[in-house]
């Protein structure tokens, strides 16, 4: 089995850009890797996830409870692993994921009272890593971009068209709660936190990328 690095972050943090830059660095360093992106929107396995994010099950993210939503995403991850990268993982290839199971902790835990967060997290990781048997990441890196900053970046990305945001992206209060949940999970599990802004302004793409790669290098040696 190979190393498995999962890059996480809330909407608008620049995760996709950072993923692309990190892949270029892996290639420059001649590191054998396979990039995966979840949810796998190009696969039929993500149909229920797409319906959820499109608001088909309710226009508010809270219309679908944490456990139900988690199962939708878990099924897509199981299909992705089984069909697309299981052999690479077992052969020792570095797996680099743009979102994975920890994303459920970020987005779904907020639907629950903090008093049962630990119960949910125990269920989530046992269900995915033990019960359905998909791999657990070697390292989880969380890109911490303040919501106020990420909202500005998303508005720019969509050219001011707020209707392009999904049920998560358009709910600012929900995203604030997601950030709180993410920082809670990071502390609980020792996930790496990368601060992506200073004085309410985003750091440069290059600064953020260097900070991420410094963390990743520690397990590539």
mmCIF file of the C-alpha atoms, coordinates in Angstrom:
data_MODEL
# 
_entry.id   MODEL 
# 
loop_
_atom_site.group_PDB 
_atom_site.id 
_atom_site.type_symbol 
_atom_site.label_atom_id 
_atom_site.label_alt_id 
_atom_site.label_comp_id 
_atom_site.label_asym_id 
_atom_site.label_entity_id 
_atom_site.label_seq_id 
_atom_site.pdbx_PDB_ins_code 
_atom_site.Cartn_x 
_atom_site.Cartn_y 
_atom_site.Cartn_z 
_atom_site.occupancy 
_atom_site.B_iso_or_equiv 
_atom_site.pdbx_formal_charge 
_atom_site.auth_seq_id 
_atom_site.auth_comp_id 
_atom_site.auth_asym_id 
_atom_site.auth_atom_id 
_atom_site.pdbx_PDB_model_num 
ATOM 1   C CA . UNK A 1 1   ? 0.000   0.000  0.000   1.00 0.00 ? 1   UNK A CA 1 
ATOM 2   C CA . UNK A 1 2   ? 1.187   3.510  -0.818  1.00 0.00 ? 2   UNK A CA 1 
ATOM 3   C CA . UNK A 1 3   ? 1.004   6.880  0.846   1.00 0.00 ? 3   UNK A CA 1 
ATOM 4   C CA . UNK A 1 4   ? -2.326  8.649  0.637   1.00 0.00 ? 4   UNK A CA 1 
ATOM 5   C CA . UNK A 1 5   ? -2.582  12.446 0.943   1.00 0.00 ? 5   UNK A CA 1 
ATOM 6   C CA . UNK A 1 6   ? -5.966  14.156 1.158   1.00 0.00 ? 6   UNK A CA 1 
ATOM 7   C CA . UNK A 1 7   ? -6.302  17.902 0.502   1.00 0.00 ? 7   UNK A CA 1 
ATOM 8   C CA . UNK A 1 8   ? -9.367  19.486 2.100   1.00 0.00 ? 8   UNK A CA 1 
ATOM 9   C CA . UNK A 1 9   ? -10.844 22.974 2.256   1.00 0.00 ? 9   UNK A CA 1 
ATOM 10  C CA . UNK A 1 10  ? -14.121 24.811 2.185   1.00 0.00 ? 10  UNK A CA 1 
ATOM 11  C CA . UNK A 1 11  ? -15.583 26.209 -1.027  1.00 0.00 ? 11  UNK A CA 1 
ATOM 12  C CA . UNK A 1 12  ? -13.591 29.085 -2.464  1.00 0.00 ? 12  UNK A CA 1 
ATOM 13  C CA . UNK A 1 13  ? -10.302 28.298 -0.722  1.00 0.00 ? 13  UNK A CA 1 
ATOM 14  C CA . UNK A 1 14  ? -8.419  27.676 -3.969  1.00 0.00 ? 14  UNK A CA 1 
ATOM 15  C CA . UNK A 1 15  ? -8.099  23.929 -3.486  1.00 0.00 ? 15  UNK A CA 1 
ATOM 16  C CA . UNK A 1 16  ? -8.394  23.043 -7.174  1.00 0.00 ? 16  UNK A CA 1 
ATOM 17  C CA . UNK A 1 17  ? -5.590  25.432 -8.101  1.00 0.00 ? 17  UNK A CA 1 
ATOM 18  C CA . UNK A 1 18  ? -3.399  24.094 -5.312  1.00 0.00 ? 18  UNK A CA 1 
ATOM 19  C CA . UNK A 1 19  ? -4.088  20.524 -6.392  1.00 0.00 ? 19  UNK A CA 1 
ATOM 20  C CA . UNK A 1 20  ? -2.894  21.285 -9.914  1.00 0.00 ? 20  UNK A CA 1 
ATOM 21  C CA . UNK A 1 21  ? 0.286   22.979 -8.667  1.00 0.00 ? 21  UNK A CA 1 
ATOM 22  C CA . UNK A 1 22  ? 1.086   20.122 -6.288  1.00 0.00 ? 22  UNK A CA 1 
ATOM 23  C CA . UNK A 1 23  ? 0.724   17.611 -9.111  1.00 0.00 ? 23  UNK A CA 1 
ATOM 24  C CA . UNK A 1 24  ? 3.257   19.601 -11.119 1.00 0.00 ? 24  UNK A CA 1 
ATOM 25  C CA . UNK A 1 25  ? 5.641   19.476 -8.166  1.00 0.00 ? 25  UNK A CA 1 
ATOM 26  C CA . UNK A 1 26  ? 5.208   15.704 -7.861  1.00 0.00 ? 26  UNK A CA 1 
ATOM 27  C CA . UNK A 1 27  ? 6.046   15.382 -11.548 1.00 0.00 ? 27  UNK A CA 1 
ATOM 28  C CA . UNK A 1 28  ? 9.088   17.625 -11.189 1.00 0.00 ? 28  UNK A CA 1 
ATOM 29  C CA . UNK A 1 29  ? 10.301  15.450 -8.317  1.00 0.00 ? 29  UNK A CA 1 
ATOM 30  C CA . UNK A 1 30  ? 9.623   12.268 -10.343 1.00 0.00 ? 30  UNK A CA 1 
ATOM 31  C CA . UNK A 1 31  ? 7.137   11.036 -7.748  1.00 0.00 ? 31  UNK A CA 1 
ATOM 32  C CA . UNK A 1 32  ? 4.851   8.256  -8.964  1.00 0.00 ? 32  UNK A CA 1 
ATOM 33  C CA . UNK A 1 33  ? 1.353   9.419  -8.031  1.00 0.00 ? 33  UNK A CA 1 
ATOM 34  C CA . UNK A 1 34  ? -2.301  9.163  -8.974  1.00 0.00 ? 34  UNK A CA 1 
ATOM 35  C CA . UNK A 1 35  ? -4.619  12.115 -8.508  1.00 0.00 ? 35  UNK A CA 1 
ATOM 36  C CA . UNK A 1 36  ? -8.258  11.549 -7.632  1.00 0.00 ? 36  UNK A CA 1 
ATOM 37  C CA . UNK A 1 37  ? -11.018 14.129 -7.247  1.00 0.00 ? 37  UNK A CA 1 
ATOM 38  C CA . UNK A 1 38  ? -14.113 13.481 -5.177  1.00 0.00 ? 38  UNK A CA 1 
ATOM 39  C CA . UNK A 1 39  ? -17.018 13.572 -5.601  1.00 0.00 ? 39  UNK A CA 1 
ATOM 40  C CA . UNK A 1 40  ? -16.403 11.888 -8.939  1.00 0.00 ? 40  UNK A CA 1 
ATOM 41  C CA . UNK A 1 41  ? -18.762 14.055 -10.989 1.00 0.00 ? 41  UNK A CA 1 
ATOM 42  C CA . UNK A 1 42  ? -17.794 12.306 -14.219 1.00 0.00 ? 42  UNK A CA 1 
ATOM 43  C CA . UNK A 1 43  ? -19.074 8.961  -12.922 1.00 0.00 ? 43  UNK A CA 1 
ATOM 44  C CA . UNK A 1 44  ? -22.633 7.685  -12.561 1.00 0.00 ? 44  UNK A CA 1 
ATOM 45  C CA . UNK A 1 45  ? -21.763 6.867  -8.948  1.00 0.00 ? 45  UNK A CA 1 
ATOM 46  C CA . UNK A 1 46  ? -22.107 10.557 -8.059  1.00 0.00 ? 46  UNK A CA 1 
ATOM 47  C CA . UNK A 1 47  ? -25.686 10.967 -9.290  1.00 0.00 ? 47  UNK A CA 1 
ATOM 48  C CA . UNK A 1 48  ? -27.170 11.134 -5.786  1.00 0.00 ? 48  UNK A CA 1 
ATOM 49  C CA . UNK A 1 49  ? -24.455 13.533 -4.637  1.00 0.00 ? 49  UNK A CA 1 
ATOM 50  C CA . UNK A 1 50  ? -25.207 15.776 -7.610  1.00 0.00 ? 50  UNK A CA 1 
ATOM 51  C CA . UNK A 1 51  ? -28.931 15.704 -6.847  1.00 0.00 ? 51  UNK A CA 1 
ATOM 52  C CA . UNK A 1 52  ? -28.203 16.616 -3.218  1.00 0.00 ? 52  UNK A CA 1 
ATOM 53  C CA . UNK A 1 53  ? -25.923 19.541 -4.126  1.00 0.00 ? 53  UNK A CA 1 
ATOM 54  C CA . UNK A 1 54  ? -28.344 20.744 -6.786  1.00 0.00 ? 54  UNK A CA 1 
ATOM 55  C CA . UNK A 1 55  ? -31.028 20.969 -4.112  1.00 0.00 ? 55  UNK A CA 1 
ATOM 56  C CA . UNK A 1 56  ? -33.238 18.162 -5.463  1.00 0.00 ? 56  UNK A CA 1 
ATOM 57  C CA . UNK A 1 57  ? -33.666 16.806 -1.921  1.00 0.00 ? 57  UNK A CA 1 
ATOM 58  C CA . UNK A 1 58  ? -34.191 20.275 -0.455  1.00 0.00 ? 58  UNK A CA 1 
ATOM 59  C CA . UNK A 1 59  ? -32.859 23.752 -1.143  1.00 0.00 ? 59  UNK A CA 1 
ATOM 60  C CA . UNK A 1 60  ? -31.310 24.042 2.314   1.00 0.00 ? 60  UNK A CA 1 
ATOM 61  C CA . UNK A 1 61  ? -28.288 21.848 3.106   1.00 0.00 ? 61  UNK A CA 1 
ATOM 62  C CA . UNK A 1 62  ? -29.945 20.931 6.412   1.00 0.00 ? 62  UNK A CA 1 
ATOM 63  C CA . UNK A 1 63  ? -32.883 19.315 4.591   1.00 0.00 ? 63  UNK A CA 1 
ATOM 64  C CA . UNK A 1 64  ? -30.753 16.168 4.310   1.00 0.00 ? 64  UNK A CA 1 
ATOM 65  C CA . UNK A 1 65  ? -29.427 15.008 7.682   1.00 0.00 ? 65  UNK A CA 1 
ATOM 66  C CA . UNK A 1 66  ? -25.735 14.393 8.320   1.00 0.00 ? 66  UNK A CA 1 
ATOM 67  C CA . UNK A 1 67  ? -25.925 10.614 8.191   1.00 0.00 ? 67  UNK A CA 1 
ATOM 68  C CA . UNK A 1 68  ? -28.018 10.426 5.021   1.00 0.00 ? 68  UNK A CA 1 
ATOM 69  C CA . UNK A 1 69  ? -25.808 12.903 3.182   1.00 0.00 ? 69  UNK A CA 1 
ATOM 70  C CA . UNK A 1 70  ? -22.687 11.087 4.366   1.00 0.00 ? 70  UNK A CA 1 
ATOM 71  C CA . UNK A 1 71  ? -23.902 7.805  2.904   1.00 0.00 ? 71  UNK A CA 1 
ATOM 72  C CA . UNK A 1 72  ? -24.435 9.467  -0.500  1.00 0.00 ? 72  UNK A CA 1 
ATOM 73  C CA . UNK A 1 73  ? -20.834 10.652 -0.593  1.00 0.00 ? 73  UNK A CA 1 
ATOM 74  C CA . UNK A 1 74  ? -19.484 7.395  0.850   1.00 0.00 ? 74  UNK A CA 1 
ATOM 75  C CA . UNK A 1 75  ? -21.087 5.363  -1.940  1.00 0.00 ? 75  UNK A CA 1 
ATOM 76  C CA . UNK A 1 76  ? -19.369 7.547  -4.538  1.00 0.00 ? 76  UNK A CA 1 
ATOM 77  C CA . UNK A 1 77  ? -16.003 7.137  -2.783  1.00 0.00 ? 77  UNK A CA 1 
ATOM 78  C CA . UNK A 1 78  ? -16.444 3.364  -2.613  1.00 0.00 ? 78  UNK A CA 1 
ATOM 79  C CA . UNK A 1 79  ? -17.174 3.202  -6.350  1.00 0.00 ? 79  UNK A CA 1 
ATOM 80  C CA . UNK A 1 80  ? -14.218 5.452  -7.165  1.00 0.00 ? 80  UNK A CA 1 
ATOM 81  C CA . UNK A 1 81  ? -11.807 3.346  -5.103  1.00 0.00 ? 81  UNK A CA 1 
ATOM 82  C CA . UNK A 1 82  ? -13.069 0.019  -6.409  1.00 0.00 ? 82  UNK A CA 1 
ATOM 83  C CA . UNK A 1 83  ? -13.191 0.991  -10.067 1.00 0.00 ? 83  UNK A CA 1 
ATOM 84  C CA . UNK A 1 84  ? -10.433 3.552  -10.534 1.00 0.00 ? 84  UNK A CA 1 
ATOM 85  C CA . UNK A 1 85  ? -7.551  3.511  -8.052  1.00 0.00 ? 85  UNK A CA 1 
ATOM 86  C CA . UNK A 1 86  ? -7.566  0.389  -5.868  1.00 0.00 ? 86  UNK A CA 1 
ATOM 87  C CA . UNK A 1 87  ? -4.799  -1.298 -7.864  1.00 0.00 ? 87  UNK A CA 1 
ATOM 88  C CA . UNK A 1 88  ? -2.608  1.827  -7.782  1.00 0.00 ? 88  UNK A CA 1 
ATOM 89  C CA . UNK A 1 89  ? -3.054  2.106  -4.030  1.00 0.00 ? 89  UNK A CA 1 
ATOM 90  C CA . UNK A 1 90  ? -2.241  -1.552 -3.409  1.00 0.00 ? 90  UNK A CA 1 
ATOM 91  C CA . UNK A 1 91  ? 0.772   -1.324 -5.736  1.00 0.00 ? 91  UNK A CA 1 
ATOM 92  C CA . UNK A 1 92  ? 2.277   1.462  -3.626  1.00 0.00 ? 92  UNK A CA 1 
ATOM 93  C CA . UNK A 1 93  ? 1.520   4.474  -5.816  1.00 0.00 ? 93  UNK A CA 1 
ATOM 94  C CA . UNK A 1 94  ? 1.099   7.780  -3.979  1.00 0.00 ? 94  UNK A CA 1 
ATOM 95  C CA . UNK A 1 95  ? -2.606  8.658  -3.963  1.00 0.00 ? 95  UNK A CA 1 
ATOM 96  C CA . UNK A 1 96  ? -3.347  12.383 -3.944  1.00 0.00 ? 96  UNK A CA 1 
ATOM 97  C CA . UNK A 1 97  ? -6.990  13.240 -3.366  1.00 0.00 ? 97  UNK A CA 1 
ATOM 98  C CA . UNK A 1 98  ? -8.869  16.484 -3.914  1.00 0.00 ? 98  UNK A CA 1 
ATOM 99  C CA . UNK A 1 99  ? -11.389 15.841 -1.096  1.00 0.00 ? 99  UNK A CA 1 
ATOM 100 C CA . UNK A 1 100 ? -12.207 12.558 0.585   1.00 0.00 ? 100 UNK A CA 1 
ATOM 101 C CA . UNK A 1 101 ? -13.997 11.234 3.665   1.00 0.00 ? 101 UNK A CA 1 
ATOM 102 C CA . UNK A 1 102 ? -12.833 14.127 5.912   1.00 0.00 ? 102 UNK A CA 1 
ATOM 103 C CA . UNK A 1 103 ? -14.969 16.442 3.743   1.00 0.00 ? 103 UNK A CA 1 
ATOM 104 C CA . UNK A 1 104 ? -18.017 14.903 5.396   1.00 0.00 ? 104 UNK A CA 1 
ATOM 105 C CA . UNK A 1 105 ? -16.658 15.994 8.764   1.00 0.00 ? 105 UNK A CA 1 
ATOM 106 C CA . UNK A 1 106 ? -16.343 19.544 7.452   1.00 0.00 ? 106 UNK A CA 1 
ATOM 107 C CA . UNK A 1 107 ? -19.766 19.820 5.845   1.00 0.00 ? 107 UNK A CA 1 
ATOM 108 C CA . UNK A 1 108 ? -22.061 17.373 7.627   1.00 0.00 ? 108 UNK A CA 1 
ATOM 109 C CA . UNK A 1 109 ? -21.008 17.612 11.264  1.00 0.00 ? 109 UNK A CA 1 
ATOM 110 C CA . UNK A 1 110 ? -22.417 21.128 11.429  1.00 0.00 ? 110 UNK A CA 1 
ATOM 111 C CA . UNK A 1 111 ? -25.942 19.743 11.111  1.00 0.00 ? 111 UNK A CA 1 
ATOM 112 C CA . UNK A 1 112 ? -25.527 18.142 14.528  1.00 0.00 ? 112 UNK A CA 1 
ATOM 113 C CA . UNK A 1 113 ? -25.229 19.526 18.036  1.00 0.00 ? 113 UNK A CA 1 
ATOM 114 C CA . UNK A 1 114 ? -21.580 19.786 19.169  1.00 0.00 ? 114 UNK A CA 1 
ATOM 115 C CA . UNK A 1 115 ? -22.364 17.360 21.990  1.00 0.00 ? 115 UNK A CA 1 
ATOM 116 C CA . UNK A 1 116 ? -22.663 14.518 19.435  1.00 0.00 ? 116 UNK A CA 1 
ATOM 117 C CA . UNK A 1 117 ? -19.830 15.549 17.095  1.00 0.00 ? 117 UNK A CA 1 
ATOM 118 C CA . UNK A 1 118 ? -17.516 12.877 18.447  1.00 0.00 ? 118 UNK A CA 1 
ATOM 119 C CA . UNK A 1 119 ? -20.233 10.247 18.052  1.00 0.00 ? 119 UNK A CA 1 
ATOM 120 C CA . UNK A 1 120 ? -20.736 11.238 14.424  1.00 0.00 ? 120 UNK A CA 1 
ATOM 121 C CA . UNK A 1 121 ? -17.011 11.272 13.661  1.00 0.00 ? 121 UNK A CA 1 
ATOM 122 C CA . UNK A 1 122 ? -16.556 7.832  15.221  1.00 0.00 ? 122 UNK A CA 1 
ATOM 123 C CA . UNK A 1 123 ? -19.426 6.530  13.077  1.00 0.00 ? 123 UNK A CA 1 
ATOM 124 C CA . UNK A 1 124 ? -18.185 8.207  9.888   1.00 0.00 ? 124 UNK A CA 1 
ATOM 125 C CA . UNK A 1 125 ? -14.626 6.917  9.938   1.00 0.00 ? 125 UNK A CA 1 
ATOM 126 C CA . UNK A 1 126 ? -15.568 3.472  11.192  1.00 0.00 ? 126 UNK A CA 1 
ATOM 127 C CA . UNK A 1 127 ? -18.240 3.172  8.473   1.00 0.00 ? 127 UNK A CA 1 
ATOM 128 C CA . UNK A 1 128 ? -15.923 4.155  5.624   1.00 0.00 ? 128 UNK A CA 1 
ATOM 129 C CA . UNK A 1 129 ? -12.503 2.877  6.679   1.00 0.00 ? 129 UNK A CA 1 
ATOM 130 C CA . UNK A 1 130 ? -13.643 -0.294 8.439   1.00 0.00 ? 130 UNK A CA 1 
ATOM 131 C CA . UNK A 1 131 ? -17.165 -1.275 7.404   1.00 0.00 ? 131 UNK A CA 1 
ATOM 132 C CA . UNK A 1 132 ? -17.020 -0.548 3.659   1.00 0.00 ? 132 UNK A CA 1 
ATOM 133 C CA . UNK A 1 133 ? -13.250 -0.828 3.555   1.00 0.00 ? 133 UNK A CA 1 
ATOM 134 C CA . UNK A 1 134 ? -11.955 2.183  1.658   1.00 0.00 ? 134 UNK A CA 1 
ATOM 135 C CA . UNK A 1 135 ? -8.434  3.407  2.581   1.00 0.00 ? 135 UNK A CA 1 
ATOM 136 C CA . UNK A 1 136 ? -7.679  5.898  5.322   1.00 0.00 ? 136 UNK A CA 1 
ATOM 137 C CA . UNK A 1 137 ? -5.416  8.802  4.283   1.00 0.00 ? 137 UNK A CA 1 
ATOM 138 C CA . UNK A 1 138 ? -1.852  8.914  5.568   1.00 0.00 ? 138 UNK A CA 1 
ATOM 139 C CA . UNK A 1 139 ? -2.101  12.701 5.847   1.00 0.00 ? 139 UNK A CA 1 
ATOM 140 C CA . UNK A 1 140 ? -5.001  15.163 5.734   1.00 0.00 ? 140 UNK A CA 1 
ATOM 141 C CA . UNK A 1 141 ? -4.207  18.805 4.903   1.00 0.00 ? 141 UNK A CA 1 
ATOM 142 C CA . UNK A 1 142 ? -6.861  21.470 5.513   1.00 0.00 ? 142 UNK A CA 1 
ATOM 143 C CA . UNK A 1 143 ? -6.677  24.798 3.673   1.00 0.00 ? 143 UNK A CA 1 
ATOM 144 C CA . UNK A 1 144 ? -8.017  27.324 6.160   1.00 0.00 ? 144 UNK A CA 1 
ATOM 145 C CA . UNK A 1 145 ? -9.427  30.303 4.274   1.00 0.00 ? 145 UNK A CA 1 
ATOM 146 C CA . UNK A 1 146 ? -11.726 32.636 6.293   1.00 0.00 ? 146 UNK A CA 1 
ATOM 147 C CA . UNK A 1 147 ? -15.288 32.519 4.950   1.00 0.00 ? 147 UNK A CA 1 
ATOM 148 C CA . UNK A 1 148 ? -15.407 36.256 4.291   1.00 0.00 ? 148 UNK A CA 1 
ATOM 149 C CA . UNK A 1 149 ? -12.372 35.922 2.029   1.00 0.00 ? 149 UNK A CA 1 
ATOM 150 C CA . UNK A 1 150 ? -13.577 32.772 0.268   1.00 0.00 ? 150 UNK A CA 1 
ATOM 151 C CA . UNK A 1 151 ? -16.955 34.382 -0.448  1.00 0.00 ? 151 UNK A CA 1 
ATOM 152 C CA . UNK A 1 152 ? -15.226 37.275 -2.234  1.00 0.00 ? 152 UNK A CA 1 
ATOM 153 C CA . UNK A 1 153 ? -13.118 34.833 -4.234  1.00 0.00 ? 153 UNK A CA 1 
ATOM 154 C CA . UNK A 1 154 ? -16.172 32.774 -5.237  1.00 0.00 ? 154 UNK A CA 1 
ATOM 155 C CA . UNK A 1 155 ? -18.115 35.869 -6.267  1.00 0.00 ? 155 UNK A CA 1 
ATOM 156 C CA . UNK A 1 156 ? -15.203 36.809 -8.521  1.00 0.00 ? 156 UNK A CA 1 
ATOM 157 C CA . UNK A 1 157 ? -15.019 33.250 -9.883  1.00 0.00 ? 157 UNK A CA 1 
ATOM 158 C CA . UNK A 1 158 ? -18.709 33.310 -10.833 1.00 0.00 ? 158 UNK A CA 1 
ATOM 159 C CA . UNK A 1 159 ? -18.474 36.863 -12.216 1.00 0.00 ? 159 UNK A CA 1 
ATOM 160 C CA . UNK A 1 160 ? -20.913 38.087 -9.594  1.00 0.00 ? 160 UNK A CA 1 
ATOM 161 C CA . UNK A 1 161 ? -23.620 35.547 -10.481 1.00 0.00 ? 161 UNK A CA 1 
ATOM 162 C CA . UNK A 1 162 ? -24.695 34.252 -7.048  1.00 0.00 ? 162 UNK A CA 1 
ATOM 163 C CA . UNK A 1 163 ? -27.124 31.762 -8.626  1.00 0.00 ? 163 UNK A CA 1 
ATOM 164 C CA . UNK A 1 164 ? -24.170 29.614 -9.696  1.00 0.00 ? 164 UNK A CA 1 
ATOM 165 C CA . UNK A 1 165 ? -23.380 28.733 -6.079  1.00 0.00 ? 165 UNK A CA 1 
ATOM 166 C CA . UNK A 1 166 ? -24.592 25.330 -4.832  1.00 0.00 ? 166 UNK A CA 1 
ATOM 167 C CA . UNK A 1 167 ? -26.557 24.741 -1.594  1.00 0.00 ? 167 UNK A CA 1 
ATOM 168 C CA . UNK A 1 168 ? -23.337 24.837 0.430   1.00 0.00 ? 168 UNK A CA 1 
ATOM 169 C CA . UNK A 1 169 ? -21.614 27.750 -1.272  1.00 0.00 ? 169 UNK A CA 1 
ATOM 170 C CA . UNK A 1 170 ? -24.546 30.161 -0.940  1.00 0.00 ? 170 UNK A CA 1 
ATOM 171 C CA . UNK A 1 171 ? -25.137 29.584 2.798   1.00 0.00 ? 171 UNK A CA 1 
ATOM 172 C CA . UNK A 1 172 ? -22.613 31.808 4.577   1.00 0.00 ? 172 UNK A CA 1 
ATOM 173 C CA . UNK A 1 173 ? -23.795 30.911 8.088   1.00 0.00 ? 173 UNK A CA 1 
ATOM 174 C CA . UNK A 1 174 ? -23.454 27.236 7.196   1.00 0.00 ? 174 UNK A CA 1 
ATOM 175 C CA . UNK A 1 175 ? -19.899 27.777 5.910   1.00 0.00 ? 175 UNK A CA 1 
ATOM 176 C CA . UNK A 1 176 ? -18.919 29.525 9.160   1.00 0.00 ? 176 UNK A CA 1 
ATOM 177 C CA . UNK A 1 177 ? -20.135 26.481 11.051  1.00 0.00 ? 177 UNK A CA 1 
ATOM 178 C CA . UNK A 1 178 ? -18.229 24.233 8.633   1.00 0.00 ? 178 UNK A CA 1 
ATOM 179 C CA . UNK A 1 179 ? -15.010 26.077 9.392   1.00 0.00 ? 179 UNK A CA 1 
ATOM 180 C CA . UNK A 1 180 ? -15.593 25.619 13.125  1.00 0.00 ? 180 UNK A CA 1 
ATOM 181 C CA . UNK A 1 181 ? -16.228 21.912 12.531  1.00 0.00 ? 181 UNK A CA 1 
ATOM 182 C CA . UNK A 1 182 ? -13.119 21.606 10.373  1.00 0.00 ? 182 UNK A CA 1 
ATOM 183 C CA . UNK A 1 183 ? -10.877 23.161 13.002  1.00 0.00 ? 183 UNK A CA 1 
ATOM 184 C CA . UNK A 1 184 ? -12.412 20.877 15.632  1.00 0.00 ? 184 UNK A CA 1 
ATOM 185 C CA . UNK A 1 185 ? -11.686 17.778 13.527  1.00 0.00 ? 185 UNK A CA 1 
ATOM 186 C CA . UNK A 1 186 ? -8.173  19.006 12.728  1.00 0.00 ? 186 UNK A CA 1 
ATOM 187 C CA . UNK A 1 187 ? -7.377  19.294 16.410  1.00 0.00 ? 187 UNK A CA 1 
ATOM 188 C CA . UNK A 1 188 ? -8.978  15.936 17.240  1.00 0.00 ? 188 UNK A CA 1 
ATOM 189 C CA . UNK A 1 189 ? -7.163  13.960 14.543  1.00 0.00 ? 189 UNK A CA 1 
ATOM 190 C CA . UNK A 1 190 ? -3.964  15.955 14.096  1.00 0.00 ? 190 UNK A CA 1 
ATOM 191 C CA . UNK A 1 191 ? -4.748  17.081 10.545  1.00 0.00 ? 191 UNK A CA 1 
ATOM 192 C CA . UNK A 1 192 ? -2.412  19.719 9.135   1.00 0.00 ? 192 UNK A CA 1 
ATOM 193 C CA . UNK A 1 193 ? -3.823  23.254 8.971   1.00 0.00 ? 193 UNK A CA 1 
ATOM 194 C CA . UNK A 1 194 ? -2.553  25.631 6.281   1.00 0.00 ? 194 UNK A CA 1 
ATOM 195 C CA . UNK A 1 195 ? -3.499  29.270 6.956   1.00 0.00 ? 195 UNK A CA 1 
ATOM 196 C CA . UNK A 1 196 ? -4.369  30.788 3.578   1.00 0.00 ? 196 UNK A CA 1 
ATOM 197 C CA . UNK A 1 197 ? -5.020  34.419 4.508   1.00 0.00 ? 197 UNK A CA 1 
ATOM 198 C CA . UNK A 1 198 ? -3.544  37.240 6.525   1.00 0.00 ? 198 UNK A CA 1 
ATOM 199 C CA . UNK A 1 199 ? -5.310  40.419 7.648   1.00 0.00 ? 199 UNK A CA 1 
ATOM 200 C CA . UNK A 1 200 ? -8.461  39.281 5.823   1.00 0.00 ? 200 UNK A CA 1 
ATOM 201 C CA . UNK A 1 201 ? -6.622  39.037 2.511   1.00 0.00 ? 201 UNK A CA 1 
ATOM 202 C CA . UNK A 1 202 ? -5.673  35.808 0.749   1.00 0.00 ? 202 UNK A CA 1 
ATOM 203 C CA . UNK A 1 203 ? -2.017  34.827 0.615   1.00 0.00 ? 203 UNK A CA 1 
ATOM 204 C CA . UNK A 1 204 ? -0.536  34.411 -2.835  1.00 0.00 ? 204 UNK A CA 1 
ATOM 205 C CA . UNK A 1 205 ? -1.086  31.114 -4.603  1.00 0.00 ? 205 UNK A CA 1 
ATOM 206 C CA . UNK A 1 206 ? 2.664   30.467 -4.453  1.00 0.00 ? 206 UNK A CA 1 
ATOM 207 C CA . UNK A 1 207 ? 2.887   31.129 -0.703  1.00 0.00 ? 207 UNK A CA 1 
ATOM 208 C CA . UNK A 1 208 ? 0.072   28.725 0.024   1.00 0.00 ? 208 UNK A CA 1 
ATOM 209 C CA . UNK A 1 209 ? 1.540   26.073 -2.254  1.00 0.00 ? 209 UNK A CA 1 
ATOM 210 C CA . UNK A 1 210 ? 4.937   26.281 -0.575  1.00 0.00 ? 210 UNK A CA 1 
ATOM 211 C CA . UNK A 1 211 ? 3.323   25.858 2.841   1.00 0.00 ? 211 UNK A CA 1 
ATOM 212 C CA . UNK A 1 212 ? 1.406   22.792 1.708   1.00 0.00 ? 212 UNK A CA 1 
ATOM 213 C CA . UNK A 1 213 ? 4.417   21.171 0.078   1.00 0.00 ? 213 UNK A CA 1 
ATOM 214 C CA . UNK A 1 214 ? 6.530   21.673 3.199   1.00 0.00 ? 214 UNK A CA 1 
ATOM 215 C CA . UNK A 1 215 ? 3.996   19.581 5.128   1.00 0.00 ? 215 UNK A CA 1 
ATOM 216 C CA . UNK A 1 216 ? 3.783   16.908 2.431   1.00 0.00 ? 216 UNK A CA 1 
ATOM 217 C CA . UNK A 1 217 ? 7.575   16.564 2.142   1.00 0.00 ? 217 UNK A CA 1 
ATOM 218 C CA . UNK A 1 218 ? 7.700   15.289 5.718   1.00 0.00 ? 218 UNK A CA 1 
ATOM 219 C CA . UNK A 1 219 ? 6.074   12.004 4.690   1.00 0.00 ? 219 UNK A CA 1 
ATOM 220 C CA . UNK A 1 220 ? 7.631   11.677 1.240   1.00 0.00 ? 220 UNK A CA 1 
ATOM 221 C CA . UNK A 1 221 ? 11.151  11.108 2.605   1.00 0.00 ? 221 UNK A CA 1 
# 
